[in-house]
Amino acid sequence: MFIKQLFAAVCGAMMLAAMPVQAIEITHDLGTITVPDAPKRIVVLEYSFVDTLAAVGVSPVGIADDNKRDSIIPAYTALIGDAWTSVGTRKSPSLEVIASLQPDLIIADTGRHEAVYGALSEIAPTIAFDSLTGSYEVAMKAAQTIANAVGKGPEMEARLAEHDKIMDGYKAEMGDVSDWSAQFLIDNGEGIYLHSPVSYNGSLLAWFGFKNNMPTPDGHTYEEAIVNTSLEQLSEINPQIIIRGKYADDALTDSWIGQPVYDAIAAVKSGNVFDITAHNWSRLRGVLASEASAADLVGIVKQLKR
C-alpha cells in the first residue's frame, strides 16, 4: 500500500497508457503472473538477468549494479549499451529509483527479493528466479523463461542451441576430466567460501565431468550452496585442483603458504591452484558467463595435461 501511495502520481496514468493490449502468462519461482507482451522498460536485479537480456540483445532501463557501473562487463555493454540507470545494490535495490523508471517488467532473485516481492509487484509485474543459489541448469531454464517474458523466446531457443554446441565443443577440447576433483572457492582476504556441488559453479564443474569432494547438500540455501569454511575443512576436502577467485590482493589462502596443513592439500602440493576473475565466475552466471568460464577451464586443463 505504501508503494502505491508513494508512486501513484508518477506511475499511474503513464503506465496504464503504455500497457500493451496483449499480454502473456509467465510462471516463475514465486507464482504465475501476466506480463505485457514484449515489455520495453525492464529492470533487472541480478547480474545473471543482465546476461540473459544481453544474450538476446535486449537493453534494460535499470540494473542493480551494486553502484558500480564497471561491474557490467564489456561483453554485456557491447550488446546492451551503457544507458541504464543504477537502481542500487542487488541485496537492497532502491524501490524509489525503480519506480521512477516506470518499468513494465521487473526481474528479481527468488531468495534475495522474496521479502520485497509484493512491493516490487506494486510497481510493475515482477518475475523471480533463483540466480543466487541456483545451479547451471536452473540458470539455463530461467534464461528461456525470461526470454519468453520479454518477447524473445525464439531468439533464446536459437541462442541456447548455439550455447549447447559451444559448451559441447569445450567439453570435447578438455577431454576426460573425471579423474580430477576440482573445487571453486572465493577468497576475500578475510575468509574463504567454497561453492558446493549444488551451486552454480559446482554444478558447472560437474557438467564438465570434474569430481567434487564436498558432500552434496540436501537443499539449496545460500549456506548450503556457498560454504564459509576453514583451512582444516579445506584440507579435509583435499581437492586436486583449486580454482580461486580473489577479491583481495592480500588473499587469506596466500597467507597460509608455508603452513603444513595447507601445503599438504593435493592441489597446493602439485601446484594446481589457478586464479580466475572472481567477479566473472562468482557473480555473473548465465549463458555468456558460462561460456567464458568454460574457456577459462579449457586453459586450466591444458596446463594440467602438459
Buried (B, 14 or more C-beta within 10 A) or exposed (E): EEBEEBBEEBBEEEBEEBBEEEBBEBEBBBEEBEBBBBBBBBBBBBBBBBBBBBBBEBBBBBBBBBEEEEBBBEBBBEBBEEEBBBBBBBEEBBBBBBBBBBBBBBBBBBBBBEEBBEBBBBBBBBBBBBBBBBBBEBBBEBBBBBBBBBBBBEBBBEBBEEBEEBBEEBBEEBEEBEEBBBBBBBBBBEEBBBBBBBBBBBBBBBBBBBBBBBEEBEEBEEEBBBBEBEBEEBBEBBBBBBBBBBBEEEBBBBEBEEEEBBEEBBBBEEEBBBEBBBBBBBBBBBBBBBBBBBEBBBEBBEEBEE
